[in-house]
């Protein structure tokens, strides 16, 4: 029984040392995003006819989705600089897709039409 316990402990220590050596040998990969490589996009979603703000509208850019607040405002962080496609949707309104250049536009007003 003592031999089995000893072999188990030796094996565990060996695996532990091997894993530690592999971790030291492999280069560390850093996936940091530079501050200059992302933009912030602010906007307002309103009704096309009444100009009332639309709370709860869904705004999506590059897979990032946010909802408009009670005043129809939204903020999208981490938007890639350059041309991006912004999609806005809400129940009983026609979806709208807009292509913008996030380097040139940081604030946008979007008017949705009721279906």
Backbone as XML, in Angstrom:
<?xml version="1.0"?>
<chain id="A" units="angstrom">
  <residue number="1" name="UNK">
    <atom name="N" x="0.815" y="-1.190" z="0.000"/>
    <atom name="CA" x="0.000" y="0.000" z="0.000"/>
    <atom name="C" x="0.867" y="1.267" z="0.000"/>
  </residue>
  <residue number="2" name="UNK">
    <atom name="N" x="1.962" y="1.231" z="0.779"/>
    <atom name="CA" x="2.860" y="2.376" z="0.832"/>
    <atom name="C" x="3.511" y="2.616" z="-0.528"/>
  </residue>
  <residue number="3" name="UNK">
    <atom name="N" x="3.844" y="1.531" z="-1.244"/>
    <atom name="CA" x="4.459" y="1.673" z="-2.560"/>
    <atom name="C" x="3.488" y="2.338" z="-3.544"/>
  </residue>
  <residue number="4" name="UNK">
    <atom name="N" x="2.221" y="1.949" z="-3.485"/>
    <atom name="CA" x="1.217" y="2.519" z="-4.369"/>
    <atom name="C" x="1.029" y="4.012" z="-4.074"/>
  </residue>
  <residue number="5" name="UNK">
    <atom name="N" x="0.983" y="4.370" z="-2.817"/>
    <atom name="CA" x="0.864" y="5.777" z="-2.433"/>
    <atom name="C" x="2.083" y="6.569" z="-2.884"/>
  </residue>
  <residue number="6" name="UNK">
    <atom name="N" x="3.270" y="5.987" z="-2.707"/>
    <atom name="CA" x="4.501" y="6.646" z="-3.123"/>
    <atom name="C" x="4.520" y="6.857" z="-4.642"/>
  </residue>
  <residue number="7" name="UNK">
    <atom name="N" x="4.138" y="5.835" z="-5.418"/>
    <atom name="CA" x="4.113" y="5.949" z="-6.881"/>
    <atom name="C" x="3.095" y="7.009" z="-7.328"/>
  </residue>
  <residue number="8" name="UNK">
    <atom name="N" x="1.968" y="7.072" z="-6.653"/>
    <atom name="CA" x="0.953" y="8.071" z="-6.986"/>
    <atom name="C" x="1.474" y="9.480" z="-6.751"/>
  </residue>
  <residue number="9" name="UNK">
    <atom name="N" x="2.118" y="9.693" z="-5.635"/>
    <atom name="CA" x="2.666" y="11.014" z="-5.312"/>
    <atom name="C" x="3.766" y="11.390" z="-6.300"/>
  </residue>
  <residue number="10" name="UNK">
    <atom name="N" x="4.641" y="10.472" z="-6.627"/>
    <atom name="CA" x="5.727" y="10.734" z="-7.581"/>
    <atom name="C" x="5.144" y="11.077" z="-8.951"/>
  </residue>
  <residue number="11" name="UNK">
    <atom name="N" x="4.113" y="10.360" z="-9.360"/>
    <atom name="CA" x="3.482" y="10.622" z="-10.657"/>
    <atom name="C" x="2.849" y="12.003" z="-10.690"/>
  </residue>
  <residue number="12" name="UNK">
    <atom name="N" x="2.132" y="12.370" z="-9.643"/>
    <atom name="CA" x="1.497" y="13.689" z="-9.572"/>
    <atom name="C" x="2.532" y="14.814" z="-9.584"/>
  </residue>
  <residue number="13" name="UNK">
    <atom name="N" x="3.600" y="14.641" z="-8.849"/>
    <atom name="CA" x="4.656" y="15.656" z="-8.833"/>
    <atom name="C" x="5.299" y="15.763" z="-10.209"/>
  </residue>
  <residue number="14" name="UNK">
    <atom name="N" x="5.504" y="14.638" z="-10.874"/>
    <atom name="CA" x="6.091" y="14.636" z="-12.208"/>
    <atom name="C" x="5.196" y="15.377" z="-13.200"/>
  </residue>
  <residue number="15" name="UNK">
    <atom name="N" x="3.888" y="15.104" z="-13.158"/>
    <atom name="CA" x="2.955" y="15.812" z="-14.037"/>
    <atom name="C" x="2.941" y="17.304" z="-13.754"/>
  </residue>
  <residue number="16" name="UNK">
    <atom name="N" x="3.000" y="17.650" z="-12.486"/>
    <atom name="CA" x="2.986" y="19.052" z="-12.100"/>
    <atom name="C" x="4.229" y="19.781" z="-12.616"/>
  </residue>
  <residue number="17" name="UNK">
    <atom name="N" x="5.389" y="19.169" z="-12.471"/>
    <atom name="CA" x="6.621" y="19.775" z="-12.958"/>
    <atom name="C" x="6.624" y="19.885" z="-14.478"/>
  </residue>
  <residue number="18" name="UNK">
    <atom name="N" x="6.104" y="18.877" z="-15.148"/>
    <atom name="CA" x="6.037" y="18.891" z="-16.605"/>
    <atom name="C" x="5.122" y="20.014" z="-17.093"/>
  </residue>
  <residue number="19" name="UNK">
    <atom name="N" x="3.987" y="20.196" z="-16.449"/>
    <atom name="CA" x="3.053" y="21.262" z="-16.835"/>
    <atom name="C" x="3.667" y="22.634" z="-16.594"/>
  </residue>
  <residue number="20" name="UNK">
    <atom name="N" x="4.404" y="22.783" z="-15.493"/>
    <atom name="CA" x="5.055" y="24.050" z="-15.184"/>
    <atom name="C" x="6.116" y="24.381" z="-16.229"/>
  </residue>
  <residue number="21" name="UNK">
    <atom name="N" x="6.896" y="23.387" z="-16.630"/>
    <atom name="CA" x="7.934" y="23.604" z="-17.639"/>
    <atom name="C" x="7.329" y="23.958" z="-18.997"/>
  </residue>
  <residue number="22" name="UNK">
    <atom name="N" x="6.213" y="23.333" z="-19.361"/>
    <atom name="CA" x="5.564" y="23.651" z="-20.628"/>
    <atom name="C" x="5.039" y="25.082" z="-20.616"/>
  </residue>
  <residue number="23" name="UNK">
    <atom name="N" x="4.473" y="25.486" z="-19.489"/>
    <atom name="CA" x="3.928" y="26.842" z="-19.398"/>
    <atom name="C" x="5.040" y="27.873" z="-19.540"/>
  </residue>
  <residue number="24" name="UNK">
    <atom name="N" x="6.214" y="27.579" z="-19.007"/>
    <atom name="CA" x="7.331" y="28.514" z="-19.118"/>
    <atom name="C" x="7.895" y="28.532" z="-20.530"/>
  </residue>
  <residue number="25" name="UNK">
    <atom name="N" x="7.866" y="27.388" z="-21.224"/>
    <atom name="CA" x="8.458" y="27.292" z="-22.548"/>
    <atom name="C" x="7.595" y="27.956" z="-23.618"/>
  </residue>
  <residue number="26" name="UNK">
    <atom name="N" x="6.267" y="27.939" z="-23.448"/>
    <atom name="CA" x="5.389" y="28.513" z="-24.449"/>
    <atom name="C" x="5.375" y="30.031" z="-24.330"/>
  </residue>
  <residue number="27" name="UNK">
    <atom name="N" x="5.438" y="30.727" z="-25.465"/>
    <atom name="CA" x="5.409" y="32.193" z="-25.413"/>
    <atom name="C" x="4.045" y="32.683" z="-24.945"/>
  </residue>
  <residue number="28" name="UNK">
    <atom name="N" x="4.067" y="33.765" z="-24.244"/>
    <atom name="CA" x="2.830" y="34.342" z="-23.729"/>
    <atom name="C" x="2.158" y="35.141" z="-24.841"/>
  </residue>
  <residue number="29" name="UNK">
    <atom name="N" x="0.892" y="34.841" z="-25.073"/>
    <atom name="CA" x="0.138" y="35.529" z="-26.113"/>
    <atom name="C" x="-0.724" y="36.586" z="-25.440"/>
  </residue>
  <residue number="30" name="UNK">
    <atom name="N" x="-0.543" y="37.818" z="-25.870"/>
    <atom name="CA" x="-1.327" y="38.911" z="-25.306"/>
    <atom name="C" x="-2.338" y="39.365" z="-26.343"/>
  </residue>
  <residue number="31" name="UNK">
    <atom name="N" x="-3.562" y="39.528" z="-25.903"/>
    <atom name="CA" x="-4.598" y="40.003" z="-26.826"/>
    <atom name="C" x="-5.144" y="41.330" z="-26.313"/>
  </residue>
  <residue number="32" name="UNK">
    <atom name="N" x="-4.276" y="42.280" z="-26.211"/>
    <atom name="CA" x="-4.689" y="43.605" z="-25.775"/>
    <atom name="C" x="-5.136" y="44.422" z="-26.979"/>
  </residue>
  <residue number="33" name="UNK">
    <atom name="N" x="-6.157" y="45.186" z="-26.802"/>
    <atom name="CA" x="-6.650" y="46.056" z="-27.859"/>
    <atom name="C" x="-6.179" y="47.457" z="-27.543"/>
  </residue>
  <residue number="34" name="UNK">
    <atom name="N" x="-5.531" y="48.080" z="-28.511"/>
    <atom name="CA" x="-5.046" y="49.421" z="-28.243"/>
    <atom name="C" x="-6.223" y="50.381" z="-28.187"/>
  </residue>
  <residue number="35" name="UNK">
    <atom name="N" x="-6.067" y="51.421" z="-27.420"/>
    <atom name="CA" x="-7.133" y="52.387" z="-27.217"/>
    <atom name="C" x="-7.527" y="53.040" z="-28.536"/>
  </residue>
  <residue number="36" name="UNK">
    <atom name="N" x="-6.563" y="53.231" z="-29.431"/>
    <atom name="CA" x="-6.839" y="53.904" z="-30.685"/>
    <atom name="C" x="-7.564" y="53.018" z="-31.678"/>
  </residue>
  <residue number="37" name="UNK">
    <atom name="N" x="-7.623" y="51.692" z="-31.443"/>
    <atom name="CA" x="-8.209" y="50.794" z="-32.425"/>
    <atom name="C" x="-9.712" y="50.597" z="-32.228"/>
  </residue>
  <residue number="38" name="UNK">
    <atom name="N" x="-10.314" y="51.245" z="-31.262"/>
    <atom name="CA" x="-11.755" y="51.152" z="-31.073"/>
    <atom name="C" x="-12.364" y="52.533" z="-30.905"/>
  </residue>
  <residue number="39" name="UNK">
    <atom name="N" x="-13.624" y="52.637" z="-31.287"/>
    <atom name="CA" x="-14.336" y="53.907" z="-31.215"/>
    <atom name="C" x="-15.590" y="53.714" z="-30.368"/>
  </residue>
  <residue number="40" name="UNK">
    <atom name="N" x="-16.190" y="54.820" z="-29.956"/>
    <atom name="CA" x="-17.473" y="54.795" z="-29.265"/>
    <atom name="C" x="-18.483" y="55.529" z="-30.136"/>
  </residue>
  <residue number="41" name="UNK">
    <atom name="N" x="-19.649" y="54.907" z="-30.300"/>
    <atom name="CA" x="-20.698" y="55.468" z="-31.135"/>
    <atom name="C" x="-21.922" y="55.754" z="-30.277"/>
  </residue>
  <residue number="42" name="UNK">
    <atom name="N" x="-22.378" y="56.994" z="-30.292"/>
    <atom name="CA" x="-23.562" y="57.421" z="-29.545"/>
    <atom name="C" x="-24.686" y="57.656" z="-30.540"/>
  </residue>
  <residue number="43" name="UNK">
    <atom name="N" x="-25.918" y="57.476" z="-30.083"/>
    <atom name="CA" x="-27.008" y="57.739" z="-31.004"/>
    <atom name="C" x="-28.358" y="57.837" z="-30.324"/>
  </residue>
  <residue number="44" name="UNK">
    <atom name="N" x="-29.340" y="58.168" z="-31.151"/>
    <atom name="CA" x="-30.717" y="58.352" z="-30.708"/>
    <atom name="C" x="-31.613" y="57.703" z="-31.749"/>
  </residue>
  <residue number="45" name="UNK">
    <atom name="N" x="-32.586" y="56.921" z="-31.285"/>
    <atom name="CA" x="-33.545" y="56.287" z="-32.183"/>
    <atom name="C" x="-34.902" y="56.932" z="-31.948"/>
  </residue>
  <residue number="46" name="UNK">
    <atom name="N" x="-35.490" y="57.440" z="-33.051"/>
    <atom name="CA" x="-36.770" y="58.142" z="-32.941"/>
    <atom name="C" x="-37.742" y="57.654" z="-34.016"/>
  </residue>
  <residue number="47" name="UNK">
    <atom name="N" x="-39.019" y="57.922" z="-33.777"/>
    <atom name="CA" x="-40.069" y="57.590" z="-34.727"/>
    <atom name="C" x="-39.999" y="58.564" z="-35.904"/>
  </residue>
  <residue number="48" name="UNK">
    <atom name="N" x="-40.129" y="58.039" z="-37.128"/>
    <atom name="CA" x="-40.005" y="58.841" z="-38.346"/>
    <atom name="C" x="-41.093" y="59.911" z="-38.457"/>
  </residue>
  <residue number="49" name="UNK">
    <atom name="N" x="-42.312" y="59.611" z="-38.004"/>
    <atom name="CA" x="-43.434" y="60.536" z="-38.168"/>
    <atom name="C" x="-43.576" y="61.475" z="-36.977"/>
  </residue>
  <residue number="50" name="UNK">
    <atom name="N" x="-43.566" y="60.906" z="-35.771"/>
    <atom name="CA" x="-43.858" y="61.708" z="-34.575"/>
    <atom name="C" x="-42.630" y="62.331" z="-33.932"/>
  </residue>
  <residue number="51" name="UNK">
    <atom name="N" x="-41.453" y="61.860" z="-34.312"/>
    <atom name="CA" x="-40.186" y="62.287" z="-33.703"/>
    <atom name="C" x="-40.100" y="61.967" z="-32.210"/>
  </residue>
  <residue number="52" name="UNK">
    <atom name="N" x="-40.908" y="61.015" z="-31.760"/>
    <atom name="CA" x="-40.821" y="60.564" z="-30.366"/>
    <atom name="C" x="-39.669" y="59.572" z="-30.253"/>
  </residue>
  <residue number="53" name="UNK">
    <atom name="N" x="-39.000" y="59.597" z="-29.119"/>
    <atom name="CA" x="-37.898" y="58.664" z="-28.902"/>
    <atom name="C" x="-38.446" y="57.258" z="-28.744"/>
  </residue>
  <residue number="54" name="UNK">
    <atom name="N" x="-37.633" y="56.273" z="-29.105"/>
    <atom name="CA" x="-38.063" y="54.871" z="-29.070"/>
    <atom name="C" x="-37.212" y="54.074" z="-28.076"/>
  </residue>
  <residue number="55" name="UNK">
    <atom name="N" x="-37.708" y="53.901" z="-26.864"/>
    <atom name="CA" x="-36.987" y="53.087" z="-25.886"/>
    <atom name="C" x="-37.099" y="51.605" z="-26.235"/>
  </residue>
  <residue number="56" name="UNK">
    <atom name="N" x="-36.039" y="50.871" z="-25.994"/>
    <atom name="CA" x="-36.053" y="49.425" z="-26.208"/>
    <atom name="C" x="-35.724" y="48.981" z="-27.617"/>
  </residue>
  <residue number="57" name="UNK">
    <atom name="N" x="-35.320" y="49.875" z="-28.494"/>
    <atom name="CA" x="-34.910" y="49.483" z="-29.840"/>
    <atom name="C" x="-33.579" y="48.731" z="-29.745"/>
  </residue>
  <residue number="58" name="UNK">
    <atom name="N" x="-33.380" y="47.782" z="-30.647"/>
    <atom name="CA" x="-32.169" y="46.966" z="-30.650"/>
    <atom name="C" x="-31.194" y="47.550" z="-31.670"/>
  </residue>
  <residue number="59" name="UNK">
    <atom name="N" x="-29.989" y="47.874" z="-31.220"/>
    <atom name="CA" x="-28.957" y="48.444" z="-32.089"/>
    <atom name="C" x="-27.765" y="47.485" z="-32.093"/>
  </residue>
  <residue number="60" name="UNK">
    <atom name="N" x="-27.331" y="47.093" z="-33.295"/>
    <atom name="CA" x="-26.247" y="46.114" z="-33.417"/>
    <atom name="C" x="-25.176" y="46.614" z="-34.381"/>
  </residue>
  <residue number="61" name="UNK">
    <atom name="N" x="-23.912" y="46.486" z="-33.948"/>
    <atom name="CA" x="-22.752" y="46.762" z="-34.799"/>
    <atom name="C" x="-21.709" y="45.700" z="-34.512"/>
  </residue>
  <residue number="62" name="UNK">
    <atom name="N" x="-21.228" y="45.041" z="-35.559"/>
    <atom name="CA" x="-20.157" y="44.036" z="-35.430"/>
    <atom name="C" x="-20.435" y="43.013" z="-34.328"/>
  </residue>
  <residue number="63" name="UNK">
    <atom name="N" x="-21.646" y="42.554" z="-34.217"/>
    <atom name="CA" x="-21.989" y="41.546" z="-33.227"/>
    <atom name="C" x="-22.243" y="42.075" z="-31.828"/>
  </residue>
  <residue number="64" name="UNK">
    <atom name="N" x="-21.993" y="43.347" z="-31.591"/>
    <atom name="CA" x="-22.284" y="43.944" z="-30.290"/>
    <atom name="C" x="-23.693" y="44.519" z="-30.344"/>
  </residue>
  <residue number="65" name="UNK">
    <atom name="N" x="-24.535" y="44.107" z="-29.402"/>
    <atom name="CA" x="-25.933" y="44.533" z="-29.376"/>
    <atom name="C" x="-26.218" y="45.296" z="-28.101"/>
  </residue>
  <residue number="66" name="UNK">
    <atom name="N" x="-26.897" y="46.424" z="-28.250"/>
    <atom name="CA" x="-27.351" y="47.201" z="-27.098"/>
    <atom name="C" x="-28.806" y="47.589" z="-27.343"/>
  </residue>
  <residue number="67" name="UNK">
    <atom name="N" x="-29.482" y="47.994" z="-26.278"/>
    <atom name="CA" x="-30.857" y="48.470" z="-26.359"/>
    <atom name="C" x="-30.880" y="49.960" z="-26.036"/>
  </residue>
  <residue number="68" name="UNK">
    <atom name="N" x="-31.788" y="50.670" z="-26.667"/>
    <atom name="CA" x="-31.909" y="52.087" z="-26.343"/>
    <atom name="C" x="-32.526" y="52.236" z="-24.959"/>
  </residue>
  <residue number="69" name="UNK">
    <atom name="N" x="-32.138" y="53.304" z="-24.259"/>
    <atom name="CA" x="-32.659" y="53.548" z="-22.917"/>
    <atom name="C" x="-34.050" y="54.180" z="-23.008"/>
  </residue>
  <residue number="70" name="UNK">
    <atom name="N" x="-34.578" y="54.630" z="-21.879"/>
    <atom name="CA" x="-35.927" y="55.195" z="-21.844"/>
    <atom name="C" x="-36.076" y="56.456" z="-22.686"/>
  </residue>
  <residue number="71" name="UNK">
    <atom name="N" x="-34.961" y="57.111" z="-22.985"/>
    <atom name="CA" x="-34.997" y="58.319" z="-23.811"/>
    <atom name="C" x="-34.596" y="58.047" z="-25.259"/>
  </residue>
  <residue number="72" name="UNK">
    <atom name="N" x="-34.450" y="56.772" z="-25.643"/>
    <atom name="CA" x="-34.098" y="56.411" z="-27.009"/>
    <atom name="C" x="-32.617" y="56.490" z="-27.323"/>
  </residue>
  <residue number="73" name="UNK">
    <atom name="N" x="-31.772" y="56.743" z="-26.317"/>
    <atom name="CA" x="-30.322" y="56.866" z="-26.512"/>
    <atom name="C" x="-29.635" y="55.508" z="-26.448"/>
  </residue>
  <residue number="74" name="UNK">
    <atom name="N" x="-28.528" y="55.388" z="-27.165"/>
    <atom name="CA" x="-27.700" y="54.188" z="-27.068"/>
    <atom name="C" x="-26.230" y="54.576" z="-27.148"/>
  </residue>
  <residue number="75" name="UNK">
    <atom name="N" x="-25.395" y="53.707" z="-26.591"/>
    <atom name="CA" x="-23.939" y="53.876" z="-26.667"/>
    <atom name="C" x="-23.346" y="52.525" z="-27.032"/>
  </residue>
  <residue number="76" name="UNK">
    <atom name="N" x="-22.596" y="52.502" z="-28.123"/>
    <atom name="CA" x="-21.873" y="51.307" z="-28.543"/>
    <atom name="C" x="-20.388" y="51.564" z="-28.340"/>
  </residue>
  <residue number="77" name="UNK">
    <atom name="N" x="-19.764" y="50.754" z="-27.504"/>
    <atom name="CA" x="-18.334" y="50.883" z="-27.259"/>
    <atom name="C" x="-17.623" y="49.810" z="-28.067"/>
  </residue>
  <residue number="78" name="UNK">
    <atom name="N" x="-16.354" y="49.957" z="-28.246"/>
    <atom name="CA" x="-15.515" y="48.982" z="-28.954"/>
    <atom name="C" x="-15.912" y="48.801" z="-30.414"/>
  </residue>
  <residue number="79" name="UNK">
    <atom name="N" x="-16.293" y="49.880" z="-31.073"/>
    <atom name="CA" x="-16.614" y="49.830" z="-32.495"/>
    <atom name="C" x="-15.320" y="49.992" z="-33.280"/>
  </residue>
  <residue number="80" name="UNK">
    <atom name="N" x="-15.120" y="49.125" z="-34.273"/>
    <atom name="CA" x="-13.906" y="49.205" z="-35.088"/>
    <atom name="C" x="-13.902" y="50.511" z="-35.882"/>
  </residue>
  <residue number="81" name="UNK">
    <atom name="N" x="-12.755" y="51.144" z="-35.996"/>
    <atom name="CA" x="-12.684" y="52.350" z="-36.819"/>
    <atom name="C" x="-12.860" y="51.986" z="-38.296"/>
  </residue>
  <residue number="82" name="UNK">
    <atom name="N" x="-13.500" y="52.857" z="-39.028"/>
    <atom name="CA" x="-13.743" y="52.607" z="-40.441"/>
    <atom name="C" x="-15.213" y="52.357" z="-40.703"/>
  </residue>
  <residue number="83" name="UNK">
    <atom name="N" x="-15.502" y="51.790" z="-41.876"/>
    <atom name="CA" x="-16.888" y="51.553" z="-42.266"/>
    <atom name="C" x="-17.461" y="50.364" z="-41.506"/>
  </residue>
  <residue number="84" name="UNK">
    <atom name="N" x="-18.624" y="50.586" z="-40.888"/>
    <atom name="CA" x="-19.331" y="49.536" z="-40.161"/>
    <atom name="C" x="-20.808" y="49.584" z="-40.541"/>
  </residue>
  <residue number="85" name="UNK">
    <atom name="N" x="-21.472" y="48.432" z="-40.398"/>
    <atom name="CA" x="-22.905" y="48.362" z="-40.660"/>
    <atom name="C" x="-23.642" y="48.348" z="-39.337"/>
  </residue>
  <residue number="86" name="UNK">
    <atom name="N" x="-24.519" y="49.303" z="-39.187"/>
    <atom name="CA" x="-25.314" y="49.461" z="-37.971"/>
    <atom name="C" x="-26.734" y="49.017" z="-38.303"/>
  </residue>
  <residue number="87" name="UNK">
    <atom name="N" x="-27.283" y="48.105" z="-37.504"/>
    <atom name="CA" x="-28.633" y="47.611" z="-37.722"/>
    <atom name="C" x="-29.498" y="48.013" z="-36.535"/>
  </residue>
  <residue number="88" name="UNK">
    <atom name="N" x="-30.681" y="48.562" z="-36.826"/>
    <atom name="CA" x="-31.617" y="48.975" z="-35.779"/>
    <atom name="C" x="-32.947" y="48.274" z="-36.039"/>
  </residue>
  <residue number="89" name="UNK">
    <atom name="N" x="-33.501" y="47.672" z="-34.989"/>
    <atom name="CA" x="-34.786" y="47.005" z="-35.144"/>
    <atom name="C" x="-35.629" y="47.196" z="-33.889"/>
  </residue>
  <residue number="90" name="UNK">
    <atom name="N" x="-36.939" y="47.131" z="-34.119"/>
    <atom name="CA" x="-37.894" y="47.250" z="-33.015"/>
    <atom name="C" x="-39.223" y="46.684" z="-33.491"/>
  </residue>
  <residue number="91" name="UNK">
    <atom name="N" x="-39.956" y="46.092" z="-32.571"/>
    <atom name="CA" x="-41.257" y="45.514" z="-32.907"/>
    <atom name="C" x="-42.152" y="46.602" z="-33.482"/>
  </residue>
  <residue number="92" name="UNK">
    <atom name="N" x="-42.853" y="46.262" z="-34.553"/>
    <atom name="CA" x="-43.806" y="47.101" z="-35.288"/>
    <atom name="C" x="-43.126" y="48.205" z="-36.107"/>
  </residue>
  <residue number="93" name="UNK">
    <atom name="N" x="-41.796" y="48.153" z="-36.223"/>
    <atom name="CA" x="-41.057" y="49.095" z="-37.055"/>
    <atom name="C" x="-40.232" y="48.317" z="-38.073"/>
  </residue>
  <residue number="94" name="UNK">
    <atom name="N" x="-40.008" y="48.915" z="-39.228"/>
    <atom name="CA" x="-39.158" y="48.297" z="-40.249"/>
    <atom name="C" x="-37.699" y="48.368" z="-39.798"/>
  </residue>
  <residue number="95" name="UNK">
    <atom name="N" x="-36.993" y="47.254" z="-39.944"/>
    <atom name="CA" x="-35.563" y="47.241" z="-39.615"/>
    <atom name="C" x="-34.839" y="48.227" z="-40.520"/>
  </residue>
  <residue number="96" name="UNK">
    <atom name="N" x="-33.788" y="48.807" z="-39.975"/>
    <atom name="CA" x="-33.002" y="49.742" z="-40.763"/>
    <atom name="C" x="-31.531" y="49.391" z="-40.627"/>
  </residue>
  <residue number="97" name="UNK">
    <atom name="N" x="-30.843" y="49.315" z="-41.777"/>
    <atom name="CA" x="-29.408" y="49.069" z="-41.771"/>
    <atom name="C" x="-28.723" y="50.282" z="-42.398"/>
  </residue>
  <residue number="98" name="UNK">
    <atom name="N" x="-27.739" y="50.801" z="-41.680"/>
    <atom name="CA" x="-27.025" y="51.994" z="-42.119"/>
    <atom name="C" x="-25.537" y="51.678" z="-42.123"/>
  </residue>
  <residue number="99" name="UNK">
    <atom name="N" x="-24.857" y="52.069" z="-43.182"/>
    <atom name="CA" x="-23.398" y="51.933" z="-43.217"/>
    <atom name="C" x="-22.800" y="53.300" z="-42.919"/>
  </residue>
  <residue number="100" name="UNK">
    <atom name="N" x="-21.935" y="53.333" z="-41.905"/>
    <atom name="CA" x="-21.307" y="54.595" z="-41.522"/>
    <atom name="C" x="-19.805" y="54.399" z="-41.394"/>
  </residue>
  <residue number="101" name="UNK">
    <atom name="N" x="-19.090" y="55.498" z="-41.404"/>
    <atom name="CA" x="-17.656" y="55.479" z="-41.145"/>
    <atom name="C" x="-17.456" y="55.965" z="-39.717"/>
  </residue>
  <residue number="102" name="UNK">
    <atom name="N" x="-17.086" y="55.056" z="-38.829"/>
    <atom name="CA" x="-16.975" y="55.401" z="-37.410"/>
    <atom name="C" x="-15.841" y="56.381" z="-37.132"/>
  </residue>
  <residue number="103" name="UNK">
    <atom name="N" x="-14.923" y="56.566" z="-38.083"/>
    <atom name="CA" x="-13.877" y="57.569" z="-37.904"/>
    <atom name="C" x="-14.437" y="58.975" z="-38.069"/>
  </residue>
  <residue number="104" name="UNK">
    <atom name="N" x="-15.473" y="59.100" z="-38.908"/>
    <atom name="CA" x="-16.045" y="60.411" z="-39.202"/>
    <atom name="C" x="-17.282" y="60.732" z="-38.379"/>
  </residue>
  <residue number="105" name="UNK">
    <atom name="N" x="-18.016" y="59.697" z="-37.954"/>
    <atom name="CA" x="-19.285" y="59.902" z="-37.244"/>
    <atom name="C" x="-19.182" y="59.274" z="-35.862"/>
  </residue>
  <residue number="106" name="UNK">
    <atom name="N" x="-19.458" y="60.045" z="-34.823"/>
    <atom name="CA" x="-19.477" y="59.476" z="-33.473"/>
    <atom name="C" x="-20.868" y="59.581" z="-32.849"/>
  </residue>
  <residue number="107" name="UNK">
    <atom name="N" x="-21.750" y="60.376" z="-33.456"/>
    <atom name="CA" x="-23.124" y="60.516" z="-32.969"/>
    <atom name="C" x="-24.066" y="60.450" z="-34.166"/>
  </residue>
  <residue number="108" name="UNK">
    <atom name="N" x="-25.133" y="59.649" z="-34.026"/>
    <atom name="CA" x="-26.054" y="59.454" z="-35.133"/>
    <atom name="C" x="-27.490" y="59.402" z="-34.630"/>
  </residue>
  <residue number="109" name="UNK">
    <atom name="N" x="-28.393" y="60.019" z="-35.378"/>
    <atom name="CA" x="-29.824" y="59.949" z="-35.102"/>
    <atom name="C" x="-30.456" y="59.047" z="-36.154"/>
  </residue>
  <residue number="110" name="UNK">
    <atom name="N" x="-31.264" y="58.102" z="-35.705"/>
    <atom name="CA" x="-31.863" y="57.125" z="-36.610"/>
    <atom name="C" x="-33.381" y="57.217" z="-36.487"/>
  </residue>
  <residue number="111" name="UNK">
    <atom name="N" x="-34.045" y="57.375" z="-37.632"/>
    <atom name="CA" x="-35.494" y="57.431" z="-37.656"/>
    <atom name="C" x="-36.037" y="56.127" z="-38.194"/>
  </residue>
  <residue number="112" name="UNK">
    <atom name="N" x="-36.931" y="55.492" z="-37.422"/>
    <atom name="CA" x="-37.556" y="54.245" z="-37.845"/>
    <atom name="C" x="-38.981" y="54.502" z="-38.312"/>
  </residue>
  <residue number="113" name="UNK">
    <atom name="N" x="-39.396" y="53.769" z="-39.343"/>
    <atom name="CA" x="-40.755" y="53.877" z="-39.875"/>
    <atom name="C" x="-41.581" y="52.722" z="-39.374"/>
  </residue>
  <residue number="114" name="UNK">
    <atom name="N" x="-42.817" y="53.016" z="-38.960"/>
    <atom name="CA" x="-43.725" y="51.955" z="-38.524"/>
    <atom name="C" x="-44.170" y="51.141" z="-39.738"/>
  </residue>
  <residue number="115" name="UNK">
    <atom name="N" x="-44.408" y="49.883" z="-39.496"/>
    <atom name="CA" x="-44.867" y="48.994" z="-40.561"/>
    <atom name="C" x="-46.370" y="49.117" z="-40.709"/>
  </residue>
</chain>
